[in-house]
Amino acid sequence: MVDGVKVIAFDADDTLWSNEPLFREAERKVAEALSEYGDFQHISDELYKVEFKNMEDYGFGAKAYTLSMIENAVNLSGGKLTGEQVSLIIESGRTILHNPATPLPGVEETLIRLLGDGRYKLALLTKGELHDQERKIERSGLGKYFSHIDIVSNKSQKEYLGLCSFLGIGPESLMMVGNSFKSDIEPVLQLGGWGIHIPAEMLWKLEHTEEYDHPRLFKVSAFPEILDVLL
């Protein structure tokens, strides 16, 4: 079903293991602690604005999110945060950093099948804060299946071209597997590569974008179904 694919690259968060639900749970707890300053929707909307503003300085990940939660709380409270509220925000962010990164159902078995087939090299391309992502990869136990692991601050055509250059292939030989159409799929399609989209139940607001069909795009509902595309 695919022609000329030599490398399969995988996103990590919410593709190999669950991650976004931890962010949403932290947001819920913090909103409850700040309920005197507005309802959940208001606090969430204001947090999104702060995150978007801070992205250039902080990038992506749990630490950036925690800093944005603190800034948002300071803004909402007019600087009247208590020490207890600040501690709760910090601990909520720490919970995200302690993500066990347990592989989602069928992930490890599927990677083993792909490696055993022998047709493809497997790579991991994930964005986020270096130390946090390294620790999750280690905790997941999945690092051994990838011949190349790259942790980047963003996923645009530039990063995918860099991956192709490092691996010595053209974009047409790259298949990207991920849950975000905006970050994982569209840049690769635009370069002439392939994509397998596995939508997650939760998606960060900043990852929302218009989706579309494409002759080099496959959409599956669960990770093991990628075998139907690739084998």
C-alpha positions, 0 to 999 in steps of 0.5 A: 500500500506504500511505495518507497518508504524506507524509514518510519518515524514516530511521534512519542507523546499521545502516540506511543504513550498517553500524555495530554490527559495529565495536562488536562488534569493539572489544568482542572486542579489549578482551576479549582484552586483559583475558582474565586477568580472565574469559572473553568472556561474563563481560566482555561481561555486565559491560560491558552492566551498565556501559553501562546504568548510564551511559546517563543520563550519557553517552547513546549512541555511540562515546565513551560506549561507550569510557568504559564499556569503560574503566570496566568494565576498571577494575572487572574488574582491580581498578584494575590496568590497564596503560597498554598496556591503556588505550591499546588500549581508547582506540584500539578506540573511535577505530576506531568513530569512524572508521567510513567510513559507506559506504552499504549496497547499494542505499541511494543508488539507493533514495533517488534513486528515492524523491526522483524519484517526487516523492510524499515528503519524506525526513528523517533521524532518528538518535540518538547523539553530535552530532559523530560522527553529523555526520561519518558523515553527511558521509562517507556522502555521503547528506546531500544526499538529506534535506530535514531531518536531526535528531540526537537523544539518544534516540528516543521518542514525544517525538522523533518528535512533535517531528519531525512538528511541525517538518515540519508533519505529523501522525504518521499522515503519517510513515513511519519506516524503520529496523533497531531495532524498539524505537527506530525502529518501535514509537514511531511505530506507537504514535503512529499512524504507519507503519513499515518494519523492516529487521532488521540482522544485529547488534543492540545488547543495549539495543535488544532488545525483543519484536516484533509484527505491525501493520497499518501495519508492513512488514518487508523483508530489504534496503533496496531492498525498501522501494520495493515498499512505497512506489512 
